[in-house]
Amino acid sequence: VVGLDHMTELNRRWMGGTGPTDVLSFPMDDAMPPKPDAVEPTMPVLGDLVLSPDVAEAQAKDAGHSTADELDMLTVHGVLHILGYDHAEPEQAKEMFGLQNRLLDAWRAKRRAARSPES
């Protein structure tokens, strides 16, 4: 989670963009598999995700939902990019945004169920 100046610099440096962006994903191309003789199980490192809450807040206002909802969406979107999904082509976009929406719907449903009193 970074401020506007840092996100602007990351966007310029790595994406050739201007100004801040909402989310950047940096997949690890050389993720190391766990060592077979490791005593403790290790979690693989998939990559880095950088979020700009300031950009998310502005986008949330434009979209008519909360900043938390926007950050949830951006997190899922960024992780999907780390996992190799893209939306440059129409078929890719259909697949990626469809999965993104299903994941968010499931997350929100579980969160609502956890907050509601049991019947």
C-alpha positions as CSV (number, residue, x, y, z in Angstrom):
1,V,0.0,0.0,0.0
2,V,1.7,3.2,-1.2
3,G,1.0,6.9,-1.6
4,L,0.4,8.7,-4.8
5,D,4.0,9.8,-5.4
6,H,5.4,6.3,-5.0
7,M,2.6,4.8,-7.2
8,T,3.3,7.4,-9.9
9,E,7.0,6.5,-9.9
10,L,6.3,2.8,-10.0
11,N,3.8,3.3,-12.8
12,R,6.3,5.4,-14.8
13,R,9.2,3.1,-14.2
14,W,7.6,-0.3,-14.8
15,M,4.6,0.4,-17.0
16,G,5.6,3.5,-18.9
17,G,2.5,5.2,-17.6
18,T,1.9,8.7,-16.4
19,G,0.4,9.6,-13.0
20,P,-0.7,7.1,-10.3
21,T,-2.6,4.0,-11.1
22,D,-4.8,1.9,-8.8
23,V,-3.0,-1.4,-8.7
24,L,0.2,-2.9,-10.0
25,S,1.1,-6.6,-10.1
26,F,4.6,-8.0,-10.2
27,P,4.7,-11.8,-10.7
28,M,7.7,-13.7,-9.6
29,D,9.1,-15.4,-12.7
30,D,11.6,-17.5,-10.8
31,A,9.5,-18.7,-7.9
32,M,11.5,-21.4,-6.1
33,P,9.7,-24.7,-5.3
34,P,9.9,-25.8,-1.7
35,K,13.0,-27.9,-0.8
36,P,12.1,-31.6,-0.3
37,D,14.1,-31.8,2.9
38,A,12.7,-28.6,4.5
39,V,11.6,-29.1,8.1
40,E,9.0,-26.3,8.0
41,P,6.5,-26.1,5.0
42,T,7.0,-22.9,3.1
43,M,4.5,-20.9,1.2
44,P,5.5,-20.0,-2.4
45,V,6.0,-16.4,-3.2
46,L,3.8,-15.6,-6.2
47,G,4.8,-11.9,-6.5
48,D,4.1,-8.4,-5.3
49,L,0.9,-6.4,-5.3
50,V,1.0,-2.6,-4.9
51,L,-2.3,-0.8,-4.1
52,S,-3.0,3.0,-4.1
53,P,-5.8,3.7,-1.6
54,D,-6.0,7.3,-2.8
55,V,-6.7,6.2,-6.3
56,A,-9.1,3.5,-5.0
57,E,-11.0,6.1,-3.0
58,A,-11.6,8.3,-6.0
59,Q,-12.6,5.4,-8.2
60,A,-15.0,4.1,-5.5
61,K,-16.7,7.5,-5.4
62,D,-17.1,7.4,-9.1
63,A,-18.5,3.9,-9.0
64,G,-20.8,4.6,-6.1
65,H,-19.4,2.0,-3.7
66,S,-17.1,2.0,-0.7
67,T,-13.3,2.3,-0.8
68,A,-13.1,-1.1,1.0
69,D,-15.1,-2.6,-1.9
70,E,-12.8,-1.0,-4.4
71,L,-9.7,-2.2,-2.6
72,D,-11.2,-5.8,-2.4
73,M,-11.8,-5.7,-6.2
74,L,-8.3,-4.3,-6.9
75,T,-6.7,-7.0,-4.7
76,V,-8.5,-9.8,-6.5
77,H,-7.7,-8.1,-9.9
78,G,-4.0,-7.8,-9.1
79,V,-3.7,-11.4,-7.8
80,L,-5.3,-12.7,-10.9
81,H,-2.7,-10.8,-12.9
82,I,0.0,-12.4,-10.8
83,L,-1.5,-15.8,-11.5
84,G,-1.2,-15.1,-15.3
85,Y,-4.7,-13.7,-16.2
86,D,-4.9,-10.8,-18.5
87,H,-7.7,-8.7,-20.2
88,A,-5.9,-7.3,-23.3
89,E,-8.1,-9.4,-25.6
90,P,-11.9,-9.7,-25.4
91,E,-11.9,-13.4,-24.6
92,Q,-9.2,-12.9,-21.9
93,A,-11.2,-10.1,-20.4
94,K,-14.4,-12.2,-20.4
95,E,-12.5,-15.0,-18.5
96,M,-10.6,-12.7,-16.1
97,F,-13.5,-10.4,-15.2
98,G,-15.9,-13.3,-14.9
99,L,-13.6,-15.1,-12.4
100,Q,-13.0,-11.8,-10.6
101,N,-16.7,-11.2,-10.2
102,R,-17.3,-14.8,-9.0
103,L,-14.5,-14.6,-6.4
104,L,-15.8,-11.2,-5.1
105,D,-19.4,-12.5,-5.0
106,A,-18.3,-15.5,-3.0
107,W,-16.2,-13.4,-0.6
108,R,-19.0,-10.9,0.0
109,A,-21.5,-13.7,0.6
110,K,-19.3,-15.3,3.2
111,R,-18.6,-12.0,4.8
112,R,-22.4,-11.2,5.0
113,A,-23.1,-14.6,6.4
114,A,-20.4,-14.2,9.1
115,R,-21.9,-10.9,10.2
116,S,-25.6,-12.0,10.2
117,P,-27.0,-13.6,13.4
118,E,-27.8,-17.3,13.0
119,S,-31.4,-18.2,12.7
